[in-house]
């Protein structure tokens, strides 16, 4: 049977929706039962056939995301259902397709699929993930200064301690348990921990690395800065600075540098390795008159276990930072009930692209719909790759954050 492209399906669906939307559902349900296309297509058709969804698809491109995703893994050209008997049980099939085949970000977080009116989240904090990495190279001085210019409340950065005892700001390839690899980032084999700062200065960032979203010419011209250079560049800005203790043995030297530069009130210390958080807290358990920690820490989780609150409490963390698609309403409520702050962190550009093309079809890649979905969880801060999009959603005037620290 001849295959029809996703663009063609989009055209057919958009035409059909305005006349007989139920036919779209019937057509795709038959295709599903005949295994011509994946079961997600049936659910996509169900959504497309509803007037509520259709009203939100103001352009063919919006529909094309849903239809294209459905057909991408093996599309087919189904035929119409021809007998009434073959239509029996169609509602049950559609319901099962939606409940079992489609996973939406809203369902994952246990929040509403659609919000008819813009919600008020003006108090939510906007954190630039490694800066403004679609405009400037990640973890660069330029990216952090750009975050200040557009009005971010904070920036997030990653720190490693080199073998020469120099602290640098860098992310690299690898997992949270084994970070800092250079293969894709710099087109060389090895780990940043094997280098001295003099050697790091000779490394060139790879403009073709899929983790990089900034223009290639800016990547080529960029370099790996020291933590001291970054902190000094931000001393007169109002933003908070969330330092992820990425590499081993970073807690104490990072703390000492922050204290030496008199920036304790500006800096938060976070880590997936919760022993780092414990180190900071053991050295500085003091609190302000309002009960808040003087030295602020964040316990990072990728896939939070059932007892994640107990883990965060055991190291006396100030905040809990959850991956955006684990930041459910229930978990956020648990965090706040335990007296800790909350933040949702988003994956890098490569990971977010994968999530929104292979996993979640109800939102775009860090568009307003994605941010609004996560904000419905009640989380207090979002660490995002596109802070300008979030600032616009929140109705914040860009550029009001640059100036002298107060």
Backbone torsions as a table, in degrees:
resi	resn	phi	psi	omega
1	UNK	NA	137.8	-175.8
2	UNK	-70.5	135.4	179.3
3	UNK	-82.4	148.3	176.7
4	UNK	-116.0	133.3	-176.5
5	UNK	-66.8	160.9	179.3
6	UNK	-63.1	-34.5	178.2
7	UNK	-64.0	-39.1	178.5
8	UNK	-65.7	-42.3	177.6
9	UNK	-61.0	-38.6	178.8
10	UNK	-59.7	-45.0	179.2
11	UNK	-62.6	-45.3	-179.4
12	UNK	-62.8	-42.2	-178.7
13	UNK	-66.7	-43.4	-177.7
14	UNK	-64.2	-35.1	177.6
15	UNK	-70.5	-42.9	-176.8
16	UNK	-68.3	-36.3	-175.7
17	UNK	-57.3	-35.7	-176.1
18	UNK	-77.6	-9.9	-175.8
19	UNK	-116.0	-63.2	-176.5
20	UNK	-136.6	78.3	-175.4
21	UNK	-58.2	-29.2	-178.4
22	UNK	-65.0	-28.4	179.3
23	UNK	-63.0	-34.7	178.7
24	UNK	-60.6	-44.6	178.9
25	UNK	-63.2	-45.0	-179.3
26	UNK	-62.0	-43.1	-178.3
27	UNK	-60.7	-46.8	-177.2
28	UNK	-74.1	-32.9	178.0
29	UNK	-63.8	-41.8	178.2
30	UNK	-62.5	-41.7	179.2
31	UNK	-59.8	-39.4	179.2
32	UNK	-64.3	-47.1	-177.1
33	UNK	-66.6	-28.8	177.5
34	UNK	-86.5	-1.3	179.0
35	UNK	60.3	34.9	175.9
36	UNK	-80.6	-32.1	177.8
37	UNK	-138.4	163.0	-177.9
38	UNK	-62.7	156.8	-175.7
39	UNK	-62.8	-22.6	178.2
40	UNK	-58.7	-29.9	-178.6
41	UNK	-59.8	-35.9	179.2
42	UNK	-63.8	-43.8	179.2
43	UNK	-67.4	-37.9	177.0
44	UNK	-61.1	-41.9	178.9
45	UNK	-64.5	-38.8	178.6
46	UNK	-61.1	-44.6	178.0
47	UNK	-64.1	-44.3	-178.2
48	UNK	-64.4	-31.5	-176.6
49	UNK	-79.2	-10.1	178.5
50	UNK	-84.3	138.9	-178.0
51	UNK	-63.8	-30.2	-179.5
52	UNK	-63.8	-44.7	179.9
53	UNK	-70.3	-42.4	-177.4
54	UNK	-60.8	-35.4	-179.5
55	UNK	-67.1	-23.0	179.7
56	UNK	-86.6	-15.7	179.9
57	UNK	-90.9	80.1	-175.7
58	UNK	-77.7	-8.6	178.8
59	UNK	-140.7	159.7	178.1
60	UNK	-64.2	-29.7	-179.0
61	UNK	-62.0	-37.3	-179.8
62	UNK	-65.2	-42.2	177.3
63	UNK	-67.9	-36.7	-174.7
64	UNK	-60.0	-30.1	178.5
65	UNK	-61.0	-44.9	-177.2
66	UNK	-71.9	-46.9	-177.2
67	UNK	-69.5	-44.3	-179.7
68	UNK	-60.3	-40.7	178.4
69	UNK	-63.7	-37.4	-179.0
70	UNK	-67.5	-36.7	-175.3
71	UNK	-89.2	-15.2	-170.6
72	UNK	-60.7	-34.0	-175.4
73	UNK	-92.0	18.5	175.2
74	UNK	134.9	68.4	-174.9
75	UNK	-77.7	165.9	177.1
76	UNK	-147.9	172.8	178.3
77	UNK	-112.4	90.5	-174.7
78	UNK	-72.8	164.0	176.6
79	UNK	-107.3	161.6	-178.8
80	UNK	-71.1	150.1	170.2
81	UNK	-67.4	133.2	-171.9
82	UNK	-109.7	-16.7	-177.9
83	UNK	-126.9	151.3	-179.8
84	UNK	-65.6	-32.3	-178.7
85	UNK	-64.5	-34.0	-179.5
86	UNK	-72.7	-12.2	178.7
87	UNK	-90.3	-6.2	-176.8
88	UNK	-63.8	139.8	178.8
89	UNK	74.4	15.9	-174.6
90	UNK	-66.3	-34.4	179.3
91	UNK	-64.1	-42.6	179.2
92	UNK	-63.1	-40.4	179.6
93	UNK	-62.1	-46.1	-179.2
94	UNK	-62.8	-42.8	179.7
95	UNK	-61.8	-45.0	178.8
96	UNK	-63.2	-38.3	180.0
97	UNK	-61.8	-41.8	-178.9
98	UNK	-69.0	-45.8	-174.5
99	UNK	-72.2	-33.6	-172.8
100	UNK	-103.5	-29.9	-173.3
101	UNK	-97.8	-23.8	-174.1
102	UNK	-109.5	124.8	173.7
103	UNK	-112.4	120.2	177.9
104	UNK	-108.0	156.3	177.3
105	UNK	-62.8	-38.7	179.5
106	UNK	-60.9	-43.2	177.8
107	UNK	-64.3	-41.4	-179.3
108	UNK	-60.1	-38.5	-177.7
109	UNK	-92.1	-2.8	-179.0
110	UNK	59.8	48.3	176.0
111	UNK	-127.8	178.0	-177.4
112	UNK	-68.3	144.5	174.1
113	UNK	-68.7	-43.6	-176.3
114	UNK	-128.2	143.5	173.3
115	UNK	-117.9	112.2	-173.8
116	UNK	-66.5	-32.8	179.2
117	UNK	-121.5	146.1	177.5
118	UNK	-57.3	134.0	-180.0
119	UNK	-91.3	157.7	-177.9
120	UNK	-92.3	106.5	178.3
121	UNK	-127.1	31.6	-174.0
122	UNK	-60.0	-22.6	-178.2
123	UNK	-84.0	-9.7	179.5
124	UNK	-64.1	140.7	-178.8
125	UNK	-88.7	139.1	179.6
126	UNK	-104.6	118.6	-178.2
127	UNK	-115.6	123.4	178.3
128	UNK	-77.4	112.5	-179.1
129	UNK	-70.3	108.1	-176.3
130	UNK	59.3	27.1	-179.9
131	UNK	102.7	-138.8	174.6
132	UNK	-117.9	77.1	-161.5
133	UNK	-76.3	-5.4	171.6
134	UNK	-85.7	-16.9	180.0
135	UNK	-107.0	-36.2	-178.6
136	UNK	-131.2	154.0	-179.9
137	UNK	-54.9	141.5	-180.0
138	UNK	-61.8	148.3	177.6
139	UNK	54.1	37.5	178.1
140	UNK	-114.1	154.0	176.0
141	UNK	-56.9	-41.8	-179.4
142	UNK	-61.7	-39.8	179.5
143	UNK	-66.9	-38.3	179.5
144	UNK	-70.9	-39.0	177.0
145	UNK	-66.3	-36.0	176.2
146	UNK	-63.7	-36.3	176.8
147	UNK	-60.3	-40.5	178.0
148	UNK	-66.0	-41.8	-177.5
149	UNK	-62.8	-37.7	-175.8
150	UNK	-86.7	-7.0	173.4
151	UNK	103.3	21.1	177.2
152	UNK	-63.8	147.4	175.4
153	UNK	-77.3	-26.2	-176.7
154	UNK	-160.4	165.1	169.8
155	UNK	-124.9	153.6	175.5
156	UNK	-114.5	138.7	178.7
157	UNK	-143.7	164.4	-174.7
158	UNK	-117.1	138.8	-174.5
159	UNK	-124.6	136.9	172.2
160	UNK	-125.2	151.5	172.8
161	UNK	-106.7	115.7	-179.8
162	UNK	-74.1	168.0	-177.1
163	UNK	-69.0	-13.5	175.1
164	UNK	-93.4	8.1	178.8
165	UNK	72.1	22.7	173.3
166	UNK	-94.2	132.4	176.1
167	UNK	-87.3	126.6	179.4
168	UNK	-122.8	160.6	178.3
169	UNK	-105.3	114.3	-171.6
170	UNK	-165.1	154.4	177.5
171	UNK	-112.9	-67.5	178.6
172	UNK	81.1	175.2	178.1
173	UNK	-82.1	174.8	174.6
174	UNK	105.1	-179.8	-178.3
175	UNK	-93.0	175.5	176.3
176	UNK	-65.3	-26.3	178.8
177	UNK	-84.3	-22.7	-179.1
178	UNK	-141.4	72.9	-175.4
179	UNK	-90.4	175.5	169.6
180	UNK	90.2	12.7	-178.7
181	UNK	-77.0	150.0	-169.1
182	UNK	-107.2	-4.6	-170.0
183	UNK	-52.2	-54.3	180.0
184	UNK	-86.2	-35.8	-175.9
185	UNK	-64.8	-39.4	-173.5
186	UNK	-129.1	5.4	179.6
187	UNK	60.3	30.7	174.6
188	UNK	-134.6	150.7	179.2
189	UNK	-85.1	140.4	177.5
190	UNK	130.9	-176.4	-176.9
191	UNK	-123.2	146.7	-178.8
192	UNK	-59.2	-25.2	-178.9
193	UNK	-69.1	-16.7	-179.4
194	UNK	-86.0	2.2	-172.1
195	UNK	-111.9	153.6	165.2
196	UNK	-90.9	167.1	-179.9
197	UNK	-65.8	-34.6	177.1
198	UNK	-59.9	-39.3	178.4
199	UNK	-72.8	-36.3	178.4
200	UNK	-61.6	-34.7	-179.8
201	UNK	-62.9	-19.5	179.0
202	UNK	-92.6	-6.1	178.4
203	UNK	-73.9	141.7	177.7
204	UNK	-115.3	129.6	178.1
205	UNK	-71.0	142.9	-175.9
206	UNK	-89.1	111.5	-177.6
207	UNK	-65.3	-16.1	-179.5
208	UNK	-93.3	1.2	178.1
209	UNK	-64.6	129.3	-176.3
210	UNK	-68.7	-14.9	177.2
211	UNK	-76.2	-19.5	-177.3
212	UNK	-90.4	132.4	-179.0
213	UNK	-114.1	-13.1	-179.4
214	UNK	-72.9	161.4	176.9
215	UNK	-53.6	140.7	-175.8
216	UNK	-55.9	-39.5	-177.8
217	UNK	-65.6	-30.2	176.7
218	UNK	-73.7	-35.6	177.0
219	UNK	-62.6	-46.3	-179.0
220	UNK	-59.8	-37.9	-176.4
221	UNK	-84.1	-6.8	-175.1
222	UNK	-83.0	174.4	-179.9
223	UNK	-151.0	170.7	-179.9
224	UNK	-94.2	114.5	-175.8
225	UNK	-88.2	164.4	171.7
226	UNK	-82.3	158.1	176.6
227	UNK	-63.2	-38.7	-179.5
228	UNK	-61.6	-42.5	178.8
229	UNK	-60.2	-43.3	-179.1
230	UNK	-65.4	-47.1	-178.4
231	UNK	-63.3	-41.1	178.6
232	UNK	-63.5	-36.0	-179.6
233	UNK	-69.1	-20.0	-176.7
234	UNK	-108.0	5.2	-174.9
235	UNK	-60.2	-34.7	-176.6
236	UNK	-99.2	16.6	177.7
237	UNK	-102.3	158.9	-177.2
238	UNK	-83.9	-12.9	-172.8
239	UNK	-67.0	146.6	166.0
240	UNK	-77.2	159.0	-177.9
241	UNK	-127.3	114.3	-179.6
242	UNK	-98.4	107.5	-177.0
243	UNK	-95.8	115.1	172.8
244	UNK	-85.4	121.4	177.7
245	UNK	-77.5	86.4	-169.2
246	UNK	-78.7	-51.0	-176.7
247	UNK	-89.2	170.5	179.2
248	UNK	-70.0	152.9	173.6
249	UNK	61.1	31.8	-177.8
250	UNK	-97.2	-19.2	-170.7
251	UNK	-59.9	-56.9	-174.5
252	UNK	-67.0	-49.7	179.8
253	UNK	-62.7	-34.3	177.1
254	UNK	-67.2	-44.0	177.1
255	UNK	-58.5	-45.2	-178.6
256	UNK	-63.6	-37.9	179.0
257	UNK	-68.1	-43.1	179.3
258	UNK	-61.1	-41.4	178.2
259	UNK	-66.6	-42.2	-179.3
260	UNK	-61.9	-35.6	180.0
261	UNK	-88.0	4.3	178.5
262	UNK	55.0	51.1	-178.0
263	UNK	-124.8	23.7	-178.5
264	UNK	-59.3	-38.5	-177.7
265	UNK	-71.6	-10.8	-177.3
266	UNK	-103.5	-19.7	-167.5
267	UNK	-106.4	139.7	169.6
268	UNK	-114.4	140.5	178.8
269	UNK	-107.9	125.4	-179.0
270	UNK	-133.5	160.1	179.3
271	UNK	-169.4	149.7	168.2
272	UNK	-76.2	-27.2	175.1
273	UNK	-85.6	99.5	-171.2
274	UNK	-70.3	-12.4	172.8
275	UNK	-64.1	-31.4	176.4
276	UNK	-63.5	-40.5	178.3
277	UNK	-65.2	-41.1	179.3
278	UNK	-62.8	-38.2	178.9
279	UNK	-60.5	-46.9	179.1
280	UNK	-61.4	-45.6	-176.3
281	UNK	-69.3	-37.4	178.1
282	UNK	-61.6	-36.0	179.8
283	UNK	-77.6	-30.0	-175.7
284	UNK	-141.3	83.3	177.8
285	UNK	-85.4	-4.1	-170.8
286	UNK	-64.1	151.7	-179.9
287	UNK	-126.9	158.2	174.8
288	UNK	-76.9	174.0	179.8
289	UNK	-60.5	-29.1	179.9
290	UNK	-83.9	3.5	177.8
291	UNK	92.4	-8.4	-179.5
292	UNK	-77.0	147.6	177.3
293	UNK	-63.6	139.3	172.7
294	UNK	-71.1	-43.5	176.8
295	UNK	-100.6	110.5	-171.9
296	UNK	-90.4	135.1	-178.5
297	UNK	-130.7	155.4	178.5
298	UNK	-132.3	126.4	176.5
299	UNK	-89.4	115.3	-178.2
300	UNK	-88.0	138.9	175.2
301	UNK	-134.6	138.1	172.8
302	UNK	-91.7	-54.4	174.3
303	UNK	-124.3	93.1	-172.7
304	UNK	-63.7	129.9	176.0
305	UNK	-73.1	172.8	-178.5
306	UNK	-58.2	-36.8	-176.1
307	UNK	-97.2	31.4	-175.6
308	UNK	-62.0	-31.7	178.3
309	UNK	-65.2	-44.2	178.8
310	UNK	-62.0	-38.4	179.2
311	UNK	-64.0	-46.3	180.0
312	UNK	-63.7	-39.8	178.4
313	UNK	-65.4	-35.3	-175.7
314	UNK	-64.3	-23.3	177.3
315	UNK	-108.2	9.9	177.4
316	UNK	52.9	49.2	179.6
317	UNK	-70.8	145.9	175.5
318	UNK	-78.1	-33.9	-176.2
319	UNK	-137.8	161.3	170.9
320	UNK	-119.8	129.5	-178.8
321	UNK	-112.7	114.9	-177.2
322	UNK	-109.6	145.7	171.3
323	UNK	-59.4	140.4	-168.8
324	UNK	-51.8	-38.2	-176.1
325	UNK	-89.8	8.8	168.6
326	UNK	-112.8	2.5	-174.3
327	UNK	-86.9	65.1	-176.8
328	UNK	-75.4	161.6	179.6
329	UNK	-58.3	-40.7	-178.5
330	UNK	-66.2	-42.3	179.8
331	UNK	-65.6	-41.6	179.3
332	UNK	-62.5	-41.0	178.0
333	UNK	-62.8	-38.3	177.0
334	UNK	-62.5	-43.6	-179.4
335	UNK	-60.5	-48.6	-177.7
336	UNK	-67.5	-37.1	178.2
337	UNK	-64.1	-27.1	179.1
338	UNK	-85.2	1.0	176.8
339	UNK	83.0	18.2	179.4
340	UNK	-112.1	155.8	175.5
341	UNK	-81.6	166.5	-176.3
342	UNK	-130.9	147.7	174.3
343	UNK	-147.5	139.7	172.4
344	UNK	-102.1	128.4	177.3
345	UNK	-109.8	143.5	-178.2
346	UNK	-103.5	148.6	178.7
347	UNK	-66.7	170.3	175.7
348	UNK	-67.8	173.4	-176.6
349	UNK	-54.1	-40.9	-180.0
350	UNK	-64.2	-46.9	-179.3
351	UNK	-65.3	-39.1	179.5
352	UNK	-68.1	-36.1	176.3
353	UNK	-62.6	-43.5	178.5
354	UNK	-61.5	-44.9	-176.9
355	UNK	-62.2	-39.7	-174.2
356	UNK	-90.6	-3.3	174.3
357	UNK	-111.7	-16.2	-176.6
358	UNK	-122.4	-13.8	-169.2
359	UNK	-127.3	-58.4	-175.5
360	UNK	-109.5	119.5	-175.6
361	UNK	-108.8	3.7	-179.3
362	UNK	-94.3	-4.8	-178.4
363	UNK	-138.5	162.1	174.7
364	UNK	-91.7	179.4	-179.1
365	UNK	-76.3	93.5	-178.4
366	UNK	53.5	45.8	170.7
367	UNK	-94.0	-178.0	-177.0
368	UNK	-61.5	-34.8	-178.6
369	UNK	-65.1	-37.5	178.5
370	UNK	-66.9	-48.0	-178.9
371	UNK	-63.5	-40.3	-180.0
372	UNK	-65.0	-36.7	177.5
373	UNK	-62.3	-46.1	-179.5
374	UNK	-68.0	-38.4	-179.8
375	UNK	-62.3	-27.2	179.5
376	UNK	-63.9	-16.6	177.8
377	UNK	-70.8	-16.2	-176.9
378	UNK	90.2	7.3	-179.7
379	UNK	-62.9	146.6	-172.2
380	UNK	-87.3	-21.7	-177.8
381	UNK	-147.7	148.8	176.7
382	UNK	-124.3	125.9	176.6
383	UNK	-99.2	103.3	-163.7
384	UNK	-124.1	158.7	177.3
385	UNK	-85.1	-18.9	-178.8
386	UNK	-124.6	68.9	-175.6
387	UNK	-61.5	-28.7	-179.8
388	UNK	-64.9	-32.7	177.6
389	UNK	-68.0	-44.0	-179.9
390	UNK	-67.0	-40.3	178.1
391	UNK	-60.3	-42.0	178.4
392	UNK	-63.5	-44.3	179.2
393	UNK	-59.0	-39.2	-177.7
394	UNK	-80.2	-4.2	-179.9
395	UNK	70.1	30.9	-178.1
396	UNK	-93.2	137.2	176.6
397	UNK	-73.6	121.7	-179.6
398	UNK	-72.0	142.1	176.0
399	UNK	94.4	3.6	-177.0
400	UNK	-89.9	7.9	-174.9
401	UNK	-108.4	-7.8	-175.6
402	UNK	-83.6	135.5	179.4
403	UNK	153.6	-163.9	-177.2
404	UNK	-78.3	138.2	179.9
405	UNK	-65.1	134.6	179.1
406	UNK	-122.5	NA	NA
